[in-house]
Amino acid sequence: METIQISTVAGQHLAADHWPGDQTPVLLAHGGGQTRHSWGGTAEKLASNGHRVVSIDLRGHGDSSWDAEGDYSMAAYCADAQHVVEWIGEPVAWVGASLGGMTGLHAVDGAPHSYTSLTLVDITPRPAKAGVTRILDFMAARAHDGFASLDEAADAIAEYQPHRPRPADLTGLAKNLRHRDDGRWYWHWDPAFMTSRGQVNSEHARDRHHDDLEQMARRITMPTLLIRGKLSDLVTEDEVQAFMEMVPHAEYVDVKGAAHMIAGDKNDLFTDAVVSFLDR
């Protein structure tokens, strides 16, 4: 594995981990507020099966550039996606969680020839409103103030995700936070991302965007997989049924014991579902 930088626009770049391989390239795009380290052992398993794997930090996240103008629109994320595909040099299988999945819907709609398949991880064109609100509230709560220690951050996550045991080893958590000169720990993403997404998630803008996403979904013809965490409050069974009506040829996997962050909750089950789908 090598860590690289992929140039996008105006001197900006995306950080990515890259595993060479001779099978179908797979692009992993994490959810909002996460980083390329959120996939657990998924990338390594795909690479061991021969796939070329690129796991990116989305703009404004992790080690990727923060946009000086605070442009975290879907158009910007979609343009970044095309830069990554061009860098890879051949069509890719897109695997996107939440924000990464929405980006994938936009990307495959705009340039379907650049993608071989689409995997949506706990996201549909019309996610449940209560789940969206809970995620945004959690992200906004400490976006500017940060945490006094990794332990304090771990406590906050444990309260947000009561189904998941609080880890004793916080090494992995440290990859999702930045330790600044003031001695505090801050999420590894640009706070302007929340300002931008807050505007997008106003009631009117949210409904309009979901209308657009539904039309994109209905135009999908490539192989498609929806993976849902059975404990998720973002994609309930109602959202699954609606999605399967939009994309009748799609496959669907329900991961028992997982909530919204499926790869972190049940990585083996999640990875097996992705590998099986891509192998077919």
C-alpha positions, 0 to 999 in steps of 0.5 A: 500500500502507498499513500498518495495525493491526487490533484483536483483543481486550483492546487487542491488534492485528495489524499488516498491509500492505493493498493495496486492490483490487476482486477477491477479497480475499487474506489472507497468513499467514506461518509461525512465526518469520516476519513479513508481509515473508516473502512477497517480491513475492507481495502486489504481484503479487496486487494488480497483478492487482486483488486486495485483499491483506492481509498480516498479522503473526500475534500475537506476530510482527513489529509485532503485539502480544505476548500478555501471557499468552503465549497462542499457541494455535491457538484464539487464532490462529483468533480473530485470523483472524476479526477480520481477516476481519470487518475486511475485510468479505467472504469471503477467500482464505486463503494460509497458510505453515506456522503460517499454514496450520494457522491457516487449516485451523482458521479455514475449519473454524470459519467456512467461509462466511468464506473462498472458498479455502484455499492451504496452503504447505508444511504438511499435517495430519501434517507429517514429524516430522524436519522439525518438529523441525529447525525448532523446534531452529533457532528455539529455538537463538538465541531468547533470546541473539540475534545480535551482528550481522546478519552473524552472523544471516545465517550462522546462516540460511545454515547452516540453509538451505544450498540458498539463497545467502547474501544480500550485502544484509541489508536484508531480513533486518533486517525479521525482527529487532529491534535492541535497546538492548544492541546485539544483534539478536533474532528479531522474535517473542515468545520465549514463542511457543516456550514455548507451541509447545513444549508443543503439540509434545510427542509426545502433544499433537502427535499429538492436534492432527494428528488434529484437523487431519486431520478438519478437512481431510476436511471441506473442500469449498472450492477448496484448493491445496497448494504444496510445496517439492520440497526440503522435509523438512516435507512429503515426498511421503508427506505429499502423498499422504496429504493428497490422500487427505484432500482429493481435490478439492485441487490440488497444485503442487511447486516445484522448487528450494524448501525449506520457505520457498517464497516466499523460495526461488522467489518467482516460481514460488510467486507464479505458482502462487497467482495461477493458482489464484486466477484459476481 
